[in-house]
Amino acid sequence: MDKQTGNKPLDVAIAGAGIAGAALGVALSQTLGSGFSVVVFDPALGREPARDDRVVAIAGGARRLFEAIGVWERIKDVQPIRAMEITDSKLHDAVRQTFLEFSEDEDGEPFAHMVENRALIVALREAMEEAEVGLAAAGIESYSADESFAHFGVGGKEYRARLLAAADGAQSRLRTLANIKTISRGYDQSGIVATIGHAREHGGKAVQHFLPSGSFAILPLTGKRSSIVWTEETAEAKRIVALPPEEFLAELELRFGLQLGELEVLSSARAYPLQISIARSFTAERLALVGDAAHVIHPLAGQGLNMGLRDVAALAECIADNARLGLDPGAPEVLSRYQRWRRTDTVAMGLATDGLNRLFSNESTALKYLRDLGLGIVDRAPMLKNFFAREAAGLTGDVPKLLRGEFI
Ligand SMILES: Cc1cc2nc3c(=O)[nH]c(=O)nc-3n(C[C@H](O)[C@H](O)[C@H](O)COP(=O)(O)OP(=O)(O)OC[C@H]3O[C@@H](n4cnc5c(N)ncnc54)[C@H](O)[C@@H]3O)c2cc1C
């Protein structure tokens, strides 16, 4: 353990040093200073950040949060998305007609930034050290709570905290220990992720082809590289990732197209099973769920982590508002404010991505006509496009201060 927790109760304990848990640790430590004890527990802290070919599209709100907590400038290899093109076609169509195009707004603010997961974790670990967040390379094994504290066990020892934040991922052990159920459905789809090299520059353009089997996203990375998130039925995805390299490349070219020239697969291809899962409650006594522990959604809109970072910003603000007045950071009113703030927004985004996936993963000609009509209308209406862009950036509704780039 890098920082002894001793027997003194902690103000906030965080389970999970993934992107959500680490960002929460930095935000709280920076805002509330050394008099406020924050310790992040995660067995992964004892290892180098894992090699991970996944990338995330960081929307405007999440970027402002990272800027406000001094993480943004530490992230290596950030690629702005300056334009986005959406097409709707069949796999073997010779031409993919474009139905919707977004470009950076008049202020030159990119639509989003592509960041490699590993680079984000490296930057967050540096920021946690600098902000003197307590770090413990061990997992939380048990949880119970009374009126005053969350009690939790780590490596056979018992600890107490005013608030326990569970940022322990989609399979959250703490969510189970707190007996919080989820509303979940597997999609029988998997997202194949790989890094692709290409002969020509991408110019910062992201492309999303809606194909009958699901969405196929091409996301620009630094250099002549892009990341793909390629949705297929799970059995088909397993078959595709097991193909010999030349056959994989042929399947890839069929979807990617040759507009960026010759392609080269730069990483192994991995298939991630996709699901929607939303916790029935985001809180229990002295406990708050954050990030994937609270919700997992379809990645087609690139919103999963962005929603997790909205949780971080909202929870940090709820805690800080109480702690600054010398009040209990895990009091019931802190938790109920957090729950009200985040759960409705999450359900709305979950249903929207679920609806989009159903609408587009479909061969019906009538549905194709309707969705193309819808996309065409949005494309020709600047106000609507602007609304969708702001919604995706997390800048609509009651936006937490950190997402506006303000200090809490
Ligand atoms: C194919 C794909 C593409 C995606 N693309 C995007 C995108 O473009 N944009 C976007 O916003 N989102 C995207 N997402 C979603 C995004 O990857 C996740 O939402 C995000 O990584 C979740 O972060 P997290 O910190 O909540 O959880 P995790 O990254 O799962 O971290 C959980 C941490 O908790 C630790 N842990 C587990 N159990 C315990 C315990 N008992 N005690 C202590 N620690 C514990 C683990 O070791 C881990 O470090 C995508 C997802 C997929 C599958």
The ligand as an SDF file (V2000), in Angstrom:
LIG
                    3D

 53 58  0  0  0  0  0  0  0  0999 V2000
  -15.6010   -2.1140  -28.0870 C   0  0  0  0  0  0  0  0  0  0  0  0
  -15.7990   -0.9700  -27.1480 C   0  0  0  0  0  0  0  0  0  0  0  0
  -15.6060    0.3420  -27.5760 C   0  0  0  0  0  0  0  0  0  0  0  0
  -15.8210    1.4250  -26.7240 C   0  0  0  0  0  0  0  0  0  0  0  0
  -15.6690    2.7170  -27.2030 N   0  0  0  0  0  0  0  0  0  0  0  0
  -15.9520    3.7720  -26.3800 C   0  0  0  0  0  0  0  0  0  0  0  0
  -15.8380    5.1380  -26.8410 C   0  0  0  0  0  0  0  0  0  0  0  0
  -15.4410    5.4270  -27.9670 O   0  0  0  0  0  0  0  0  0  0  0  0
  -16.1710    6.1510  -25.9880 N   0  0  0  0  0  0  0  0  0  0  0  0
  -16.6110    5.8960  -24.7130 C   0  0  0  0  0  0  0  0  0  0  0  0
  -16.9270    6.8520  -23.9890 O   0  0  0  0  0  0  0  0  0  0  0  0
  -16.6980    4.6250  -24.2370 N   0  0  0  0  0  0  0  0  0  0  0  0
  -16.3840    3.5580  -25.0350 C   0  0  0  0  0  0  0  0  0  0  0  0
  -16.4680    2.2730  -24.5540 N   0  0  0  0  0  0  0  0  0  0  0  0
  -16.7950    2.0690  -23.1350 C   0  0  0  0  0  0  0  0  0  0  0  0
  -15.5650    2.2210  -22.2370 C   0  0  0  0  0  0  0  0  0  0  0  0
  -14.5020    1.4050  -22.6950 O   0  0  0  0  0  0  0  0  0  0  0  0
  -15.9200    1.8520  -20.7890 C   0  0  0  0  0  0  0  0  0  0  0  0
  -17.0930    2.5460  -20.4240 O   0  0  0  0  0  0  0  0  0  0  0  0
  -14.8100    2.2470  -19.8100 C   0  0  0  0  0  0  0  0  0  0  0  0
  -13.5830    1.6660  -20.1460 O   0  0  0  0  0  0  0  0  0  0  0  0
  -15.1870    1.8160  -18.3840 C   0  0  0  0  0  0  0  0  0  0  0  0
  -14.2900    2.3930  -17.4540 O   0  0  0  0  0  0  0  0  0  0  0  0
  -14.4820    2.1240  -15.9080 P   0  0  0  0  0  0  0  0  0  0  0  0
  -13.3610    2.8580  -15.2280 O   0  0  0  0  0  0  0  0  0  0  0  0
  -15.8810    2.4180  -15.4680 O   0  0  0  0  0  0  0  0  0  0  0  0
  -14.3250    0.5290  -15.7080 O   0  0  0  0  0  0  0  0  0  0  0  0
  -13.0860   -0.4330  -16.0180 P   0  0  0  0  0  0  0  0  0  0  0  0
  -12.2090    0.0870  -17.0790 O   0  0  0  0  0  0  0  0  0  0  0  0
  -13.6750   -1.7950  -16.2070 O   0  0  0  0  0  0  0  0  0  0  0  0
  -12.2230   -0.4030  -14.6500 O   0  0  0  0  0  0  0  0  0  0  0  0
  -12.6060   -1.1250  -13.5080 C   0  0  0  0  0  0  0  0  0  0  0  0
  -11.3810   -1.2780  -12.6070 C   0  0  0  0  0  0  0  0  0  0  0  0
  -11.8330   -1.8490  -11.3590 O   0  0  0  0  0  0  0  0  0  0  0  0
  -10.8730   -2.7990  -10.9220 C   0  0  0  0  0  0  0  0  0  0  0  0
  -11.5710   -3.7020   -9.9910 N   0  0  0  0  0  0  0  0  0  0  0  0
  -12.4140   -4.7300  -10.3130 C   0  0  0  0  0  0  0  0  0  0  0  0
  -12.8860   -5.3040   -9.1850 N   0  0  0  0  0  0  0  0  0  0  0  0
  -12.3340   -4.6140   -8.1320 C   0  0  0  0  0  0  0  0  0  0  0  0
  -12.4620   -4.7130   -6.7030 C   0  0  0  0  0  0  0  0  0  0  0  0
  -13.2300   -5.6420   -6.1160 N   0  0  0  0  0  0  0  0  0  0  0  0
  -11.7610   -3.8480   -5.9240 N   0  0  0  0  0  0  0  0  0  0  0  0
  -10.9740   -2.8730   -6.4850 C   0  0  0  0  0  0  0  0  0  0  0  0
  -10.8300   -2.7300   -7.8310 N   0  0  0  0  0  0  0  0  0  0  0  0
  -11.5040   -3.5900   -8.6400 C   0  0  0  0  0  0  0  0  0  0  0  0
  -10.3490   -3.4350  -12.1870 C   0  0  0  0  0  0  0  0  0  0  0  0
   -9.0480   -3.9920  -11.9780 O   0  0  0  0  0  0  0  0  0  0  0  0
  -10.3060   -2.2410  -13.1560 C   0  0  0  0  0  0  0  0  0  0  0  0
   -9.0580   -1.5830  -13.1210 O   0  0  0  0  0  0  0  0  0  0  0  0
  -16.2470    1.1810  -25.3910 C   0  0  0  0  0  0  0  0  0  0  0  0
  -16.4130   -0.1310  -24.9360 C   0  0  0  0  0  0  0  0  0  0  0  0
  -16.2100   -1.2040  -25.8050 C   0  0  0  0  0  0  0  0  0  0  0  0
  -16.4140   -2.6200  -25.3030 C   0  0  0  0  0  0  0  0  0  0  0  0
  1  2  1  0
  2  3  1  0
  2 52  2  0
  3  4  2  0
  4  5  1  0
  4 50  1  0
  5  6  2  0
  6  7  1  0
  6 13  1  0
  7  8  2  0
  7  9  1  0
  9 10  1  0
 10 11  2  0
 10 12  1  0
 12 13  2  0
 13 14  1  0
 14 15  1  0
 14 50  1  0
 15 16  1  0
 16 17  1  0
 16 18  1  0
 18 19  1  0
 18 20  1  0
 20 21  1  0
 20 22  1  0
 22 23  1  0
 23 24  1  0
 24 25  2  0
 24 26  1  0
 24 27  1  0
 27 28  1  0
 28 29  2  0
 28 30  1  0
 28 31  1  0
 31 32  1  0
 32 33  1  0
 33 34  1  0
 33 48  1  0
 34 35  1  0
 35 36  1  0
 35 46  1  0
 36 37  1  0
 36 45  1  0
 37 38  2  0
 38 39  1  0
 39 40  1  0
 39 45  2  0
 40 41  1  0
 40 42  2  0
 42 43  1  0
 43 44  2  0
 44 45  1  0
 46 47  1  0
 46 48  1  0
 48 49  1  0
 50 51  2  0
 51 52  1  0
 52 53  1  0
M  END
$$$$
